[in-house]
Amino acid sequence: MNILVLGSGGRECAIVDSLSRCRRADTVYAMPGNGGIRNSIPGSPTDKEAVLAACRRYDIGLCCVTPDDPLAVGMVDHLEANGIPCFGPTQAAARIESSKVFSKALMEKYGIPTAKARSFDRLDEALAYIEDQSFPIVVKADGLALGKGVVIAKDKAEAQAALHDMMEAHRFGQAGSRVLIEEFLTGPEVSILSFTDGQTIVPMVSSMDHKRAYDGDEGPNTGGMGTVAPNPYYTEDVADECMERIFLPTIRAMEAEGCPFRGCLYFGLMLTAQGPKVIEYNARFGDPETQVVLPLLEGDLLEIMLATREGRLKDVSFSFSSDAACCVVMASAGYPGSYEKGKEITIDDGLEEKLFIAGAVQKDGRLITSGGRVLGLTARAATLPEAMAKAYEGVSKIHFAGAFFRHDIGRKALEAK
């Protein structure tokens, strides 16, 4: 079976790597892919007709619609209507990520624990609301904003600036025309990716993302500067509570709303003093969580994806290794703001860890930077400290002008008691 993976990031590189090792997989393509994916084909992953044409040209048996934008525009609906089997949710189900107002209303309606919040589509009303709030508070753009549409405002001035930035200056386009103002939660954060066919839900190994750009969780939010798995704060007791109070209620709520979710559903959780609460949902594999989760998968990803689509997930057996994994993201200087491109990447001999290319292209036989997050290096070992040490040893063998990365990926996990 030929497979097409939509997208161009490190997540897609990891998915292609995993699918390529599946028993029934023939050629695994990516559109548009990147310099680290052998069978990359040109085209926009949000262009429905171009994707459909590619599926027919390359005799695609399964299209994995992995990024948020193609899901939000209804790529799965379009391809399935034209006879192309897909892994991923419909446009209606993808609203759980593409509209934070929708997901917040869903949680409130069905009693799924989350932060208290109010939504606004008028700037003056939003500004009036924060006058009476305690700080910090969280300001979120309603729509998709490349993982950067969330501001933790420490005081009223920062909240006002964020609202003007989103609703008046339209930094995120239409995504910020409506906002959510949310109470600030505290506690360890946990990322849980899960497979679900709309009835059965199977959580993958837990992970811990590092969103801030700099060491010590300083600097602006990014798409993610690294991850570790498993997350030591996610104990068996916490997992059981999340299944009963969050995971199962969510898939039942989506079915009740007439938009059952089939695909990979991501839960961003905060383990508060009052118990686990949902910070956000994603309608797809997380990036860079995928880069530590899939290398620990003991099972056939293609068979899992097909079972998820066909409503028979309960019949497929798979598990995750007891090993630990650590992914360190190497980025271009200036990210998540403006950054330079076109820097050659060189790799010393002896690199053994998995290298997932994100923002790089092949040019005249050389690997050249083309994005903010350039690559992720993932190491696996019996323990987390060993995985972290191997990851940073690997990072020391990769070089490009202006490269920067966090030096403390996983350190917070080691502090868990």
Helices and strands as residue ranges (DSSP letters): E 2-7, H 10-20, E 28-32, H 48-57, E 60-65, H 68-72, H 75-81, E 86-87, H 91-98, H 100-110, E 117-120, H 123-130, E 137-141, E 150-153, H 156-163, I 164-168, G 173-176, E 179-183, E 189-196, E 201-203, E 208-209, E 212-214, G 215-217, E 218-221, E 226-229, H 236-242, I 243-247, H 248-256, E 263-272, E 275-282, H 290-293, G 294-296, E 297-298, H 301-310, G 313-315, E 319-320, E 324-332, E 344-347, E 354-357, E 360-363, E 366-369, E 373-381, H 384-395, E 398-399, E 403-404, H 411-414
